[in-house]
Every structure is written in C-alpha cells, then in structure tokens.
Amino acid sequence: MRAAFQGSDLVYHLAAIISIDGDQGGLVPDTNIRGARNVAESALACGVRRLVHTSSIHAFDQEPLDRPVSWFGSGALNAMPG
C-alpha cells in the first residue's frame, strides 16, 4: 500500500465489506476496521497531506447520532477516530 501512496498528496479510502447479517468469519472487521487503520497509517508514513475516508450510512442511526444502526454499523463506528 505504501508504494501506491508514495508521492501522493491526497488519498480517498472507499473500501469496505457490507454485511447486515453478521461477521462472515472475521472478514468485516479485518477489512473495515483494520483496513481503515492500515490506510491511515500508510498515508501518514508516506506524508500524504489529506486522507478522505467514507463510511456506510449504517455507521449511525438517525437519533441519537452516536448509536450504530446494526452489527455492521458497529464495525464502521469502531473504525472512526475519537
């Protein structure tokens, strides 16, 4: 991943596994949580100035905004900083 980021000022991270039904053998957290962390760490190590991360609408319920909608949303929420 770092080879792809070398010399880049901007990285868009859009990758995710969508699963409303459950974990699928660890694939969801491996991709969505660890994958997002790997992208952020690689971007930082390569001096990328801006990282744009997108997430699914399933990361949050409408009210209150800090409550995950589903099991999948819990993973998306855990991938977010702070």
C-alpha beads as a LAMMPS data file, in Angstrom:
LAMMPS data file: protein, C-alpha beads

82 atoms
81 bonds

1 atom types
1 bond types

-500.0 500.0 xlo xhi
-500.0 500.0 ylo yhi
-500.0 500.0 zlo zhi

Masses

1 110.0

Atoms # bond

1 1 1 0.000 0.000 0.000
2 1 1 2.813 2.396 0.846
3 1 1 4.245 2.057 -2.656
4 1 1 0.909 3.246 -4.055
5 1 1 0.805 6.236 -1.676
6 1 1 4.369 7.465 -2.300
7 1 1 4.306 10.982 -3.753
8 1 1 0.561 11.415 -3.199
9 1 1 -0.940 14.466 -1.516
10 1 1 -4.479 13.034 -1.322
11 1 1 -5.871 9.536 -0.744
12 1 1 -9.538 8.511 -0.875
13 1 1 -10.406 5.431 1.168
14 1 1 -13.695 3.903 -0.001
15 1 1 -13.184 0.174 0.548
16 1 1 -15.462 -1.799 2.872
17 1 1 -17.293 -5.065 3.280
18 1 1 -21.019 -4.584 3.823
19 1 1 -22.720 -7.197 5.979
20 1 1 -26.036 -6.650 7.694
21 1 1 -26.203 -10.351 8.643
22 1 1 -23.027 -10.689 10.708
23 1 1 -19.296 -11.111 10.750
24 1 1 -18.663 -13.552 7.852
25 1 1 -15.724 -15.231 9.591
26 1 1 -13.861 -12.078 10.573
27 1 1 -13.835 -10.541 7.100
28 1 1 -15.852 -7.474 8.132
29 1 1 -13.577 -6.229 10.942
30 1 1 -10.446 -7.234 9.023
31 1 1 -11.497 -5.119 6.067
32 1 1 -13.382 -2.268 7.679
33 1 1 -11.505 -1.645 10.914
34 1 1 -8.015 -2.967 10.323
35 1 1 -8.130 -1.929 6.673
36 1 1 -9.017 1.663 7.543
37 1 1 -6.255 1.707 10.148
38 1 1 -3.733 0.373 7.610
39 1 1 -4.732 3.027 5.083
40 1 1 -4.412 5.810 7.662
41 1 1 -1.046 4.579 8.964
42 1 1 0.329 4.125 5.446
43 1 1 -0.873 7.567 4.386
44 1 1 0.751 9.118 7.445
45 1 1 4.031 7.252 6.875
46 1 1 4.111 8.423 3.248
47 1 1 3.469 12.062 4.058
48 1 1 0.015 12.173 2.466
49 1 1 -1.418 15.572 3.358
50 1 1 -5.116 14.660 3.208
51 1 1 -6.975 11.368 3.691
52 1 1 -10.671 11.249 2.816
53 1 1 -12.428 8.278 4.432
54 1 1 -16.036 7.412 3.654
55 1 1 -18.289 5.090 5.579
56 1 1 -21.669 3.485 5.191
57 1 1 -24.915 5.082 6.284
58 1 1 -25.129 2.060 8.588
59 1 1 -22.463 3.568 10.835
60 1 1 -25.056 5.766 12.575
61 1 1 -28.724 5.734 13.423
62 1 1 -30.628 8.967 12.879
63 1 1 -31.347 9.597 16.570
64 1 1 -29.171 9.681 18.565
65 1 1 -26.328 10.189 16.134
66 1 1 -23.825 8.209 18.184
67 1 1 -25.709 4.884 18.174
68 1 1 -24.921 2.258 15.496
69 1 1 -27.848 1.046 13.394
70 1 1 -26.712 -2.567 13.120
71 1 1 -23.888 -5.018 13.728
72 1 1 -22.252 -3.691 10.540
73 1 1 -22.603 -0.140 11.812
74 1 1 -20.758 -1.061 14.999
75 1 1 -17.734 -2.018 12.915
76 1 1 -17.907 1.179 10.879
77 1 1 -18.224 3.231 14.047
78 1 1 -15.222 1.474 15.633
79 1 1 -13.058 2.336 12.626
80 1 1 -13.587 6.065 13.196
81 1 1 -11.145 8.047 15.344
82 1 1 -12.079 9.609 18.679

Bonds

1 1 1 2
2 1 2 3
3 1 3 4
4 1 4 5
5 1 5 6
6 1 6 7
7 1 7 8
8 1 8 9
9 1 9 10
10 1 10 11
11 1 11 12
12 1 12 13
13 1 13 14
14 1 14 15
15 1 15 16
16 1 16 17
17 1 17 18
18 1 18 19
19 1 19 20
20 1 20 21
21 1 21 22
22 1 22 23
23 1 23 24
24 1 24 25
25 1 25 26
26 1 26 27
27 1 27 28
28 1 28 29
29 1 29 30
30 1 30 31
31 1 31 32
32 1 32 33
33 1 33 34
34 1 34 35
35 1 35 36
36 1 36 37
37 1 37 38
38 1 38 39
39 1 39 40
40 1 40 41
41 1 41 42
42 1 42 43
43 1 43 44
44 1 44 45
45 1 45 46
46 1 46 47
47 1 47 48
48 1 48 49
49 1 49 50
50 1 50 51
51 1 51 52
52 1 52 53
53 1 53 54
54 1 54 55
55 1 55 56
56 1 56 57
57 1 57 58
58 1 58 59
59 1 59 60
60 1 60 61
61 1 61 62
62 1 62 63
63 1 63 64
64 1 64 65
65 1 65 66
66 1 66 67
67 1 67 68
68 1 68 69
69 1 69 70
70 1 70 71
71 1 71 72
72 1 72 73
73 1 73 74
74 1 74 75
75 1 75 76
76 1 76 77
77 1 77 78
78 1 78 79
79 1 79 80
80 1 80 81
81 1 81 82
